[in-house]
Amino acid sequence: MTGLSTYTAQNEMNWIAGLTAQPALPSVFMALFTASGADDGTGFTEVSGGSYARVQVGGNAATNNTTAAGNAVLNFASVPAWIVPGMTVYNASAPSTISAGTTVLSKTATTVTMSANATGAGVGNGATINFSAFSAASSASPSVLTNSAIITLPAATANWGTVVSWGLYDALNSGNLLLWDWLGNFNWLPCTITSASPGVFTAKANGYANGDNVVFSVEYGGTAPTGLTPGNTIQTVAGAATDSFNVGVNTSSTGSGNVRKITQQSIPSGVTASFAASALVATAA
């Protein structure tokens, strides 16, 4: 289900238990999927062909000069092309010298200007600076990660199909799936389902309209009613009312869980897929 992959969860649990070293921070690449799969990374259909390529959304670079406290300009021998305005900035060598929530305002071939000045002792020469297109995960439960920077992929030179979800990998090609989620900045809503033909969902003030696409999950608790399979099946809303709707599926028992609206995005030839800040949400319990 959505959120951390099996690979990521196992690494984190083993580290917490003292069974392994914390994995090194990887370079992170975003992928687009036309079909979603399992937590172990199998079953996903990634876009291919038509100039598609994963885009780097995280990684690090080493400074080649100091940045004094009160100055917002970081210096590098060469600023990587994947670093863009809006990315979050973190000093892995001395975290306290760059305030939490600091982002990239602009860049040149050799400098990055931050949204806040360096503090304390300033940023040292040779410091490892992490950059991410995502802002820090919220402390809510389930926790939510959102993109702080605009993420733009190459222009499609052939039809990429209809994209329904996205994921983060630790490699430009193949690699390990780190996390994934559906497209669209929508919350999971608790719901109940009646035993009826069709079964009726109740999700308070859901805001859904007929024709919206939704997915149903018991990942965060609940029991699927007989006849309705939770997981990666995309359903279409019908009979929408303020607090209720159906998806045209007959149920023979009651159930409960969580429902989420998703966005499906067709990317034909000639289109450049771009995701505005806060357009992507990853949810983890």
ABEGO torsion letter per residue (X at the ends): XBEBBAAAAAAAAAAAAGABBBBBBBBBBBBBBABBBBAAGBGBBBBBEGGBBBBBABEBBBBABBBBBGBABBBBABBBAABBBGBBBBBAABAAABBBGBBBABBBAABBBBABBBBEAEBBBGBBBBBBABBBBBABOBBBBBBABBBBBBBBABBAEBBABBBBBABABEEBBABBBBBEBBBBBBBBBBBBOBBBBBBBGAGBBBGBBBBBBAAAEEBBBBGBBBEABBBBBBGBBAABBBAGBBBABBBBEBBBBBBBBBBBBGBBBBBBBGABBBBBX
